[in-house]
């Protein structure tokens, strides 16, 4: 693929497969021809998609640097025909046998954190803060391992994991202005905490913390059955657990009971299976029975591998697991199995957890898994014992809906990478990049190489969600394999609204269809008004209990929910949100029996009431993909009716105020007291 503006491209890589991409795909890094073996990896996007920070063996012409070591670079000018510039971020006085890797940075890249691994003698791996040519160690232990660091978008805060006095990893927050560190995790039981990632101003940080269950039904290990959960920290408050995995672990004893129920005790014992311990850790049977829908989730993959990612406002947290952690789904969304690692989205504002990737049910498993499975696991060859344990190719989930994920600073976009499981149009173990737009629940395939040797992974997304970058086994410009010299590639996506030419972000054919944006619109006094009452599924009490750091006042949840409905309705109808008002009679009346709100349309948008009801009547319409409106009830919504605009109430309900500054209200309405 040549360096040209592309919205869609197909590049042949073999007779049997093609490469699919969207957006303007560009090379960020390169293999230095003087060495011929300079890899690049670990990309972080800065300057809202204009620059990229990453790890590379390339020296970019610096004579005093060695090809044998990894260092951190910032590359700018990737898009729009600019000239590439490469700036060294890590220490230019890099000692021999020292590598710098896994960089994270503030929005303008003025503050960065990275690993410093010294390979000579006693190996060490510390976390370094880089600011204006000064390199300050944040950790000082000999064997810290992979534990994670992050920098707030505004550069005020660096979070990292460091061993405490008991040599157990804990999560810390470093305030650059005060020059002090705060312990965030305080994990009891000497279990580790790691992978801290922080919001735009550093006010909220998510990290994962290990837990353990000492239950012989799960394992006989002295450390018990361990798993990592997600916690949210706010300065001045105790951390709050936002992904509770307790009591959902894979239970090998229960798996054995299910196998006996399916096959009979005599047949199971005849195959040498006797009790849960004969199943090892029980992982495969747990995945098998989860894929069948017998259990809610497999309970074998927690958050410890890669941690979680948080948006700029600290509202949304994304992570991967194969535990059934969702608390809500759309009215027309069927329940998905959770046998493999799936992508979850936690909403700290509304107390909701959504499952983003979907496995469907076991009917899709065979077409995805069996073509690449060994002959011994195919039908007619798989042994009875393996079939009992769920090891055959038509039984055992083999795919990766997500491997890891990042969320944009603006909280609208998620980038994740996996092999598309269980969609058989993707290739097992070939990691592709996906973009998910939260307001409309839209997943877009960014790359597809259809070759398990060509992975696109370890990516990032820009603050505004329109640039995606990844580490690649495939060169998208030369259409060649680079499995031996991975490089960084990026795609600039056209995010736009095609549904209203008056929108500020109007694009006739965008790569990703997003909500329309408009200049500020204010309702004029005396504007006409039509209202619709909407009814939603949802347990408001449970939502309120799940909101971290909540107060005793539920009105905040009520107003945030109303704002989410307003945004969804405006997006669905492609009209300015300023022409819509959403109110509710009483938040206290919601409880566990559902949620009701009144949506009012003013002036030129008055016909929106009828259009909204028409969309609700059509399950394929835009309203049913809205972030909150996909939970609308199928029936019970009131017909469009005249209403009183903002500042006015029905004449029968409130005495009219008699002074000159009262708003002009239509017939039947009077100014509110």
Helices and strands as residue ranges (DSSP letters): E 8-14, E 17-22, E 24-27, E 40-46, G 47-49, E 51-56, E 71-76, E 85-88, E 98-105, E 111-118, E 124-131, E 134-137, E 149-151, E 157-163, E 169-175, E 180-183, G 188-190, E 193-198, E 204-213, E 225-234, E 240-243, H 252-263, H 265-270, G 276-279, H 283-291, E 308-310, E 316-321, E 342-347, E 352-355, G 362-364, H 365-369, G 370-372, G 375-377, H 384-389, E 404-407, E 413-418, E 432-437, G 438-440, E 442-445, E 447-448, E 456-461, E 467-472, E 474-475, E 480-481, E 487-492, E 495-496, E 512-513, E 529-536, H 540-546, H 555-573, G 577-579, E 580-583, G 587-589, E 595-602, G 603-605, H 608-616, G 622-625, G 629-631, E 641-642, E 648-650, E 669-671
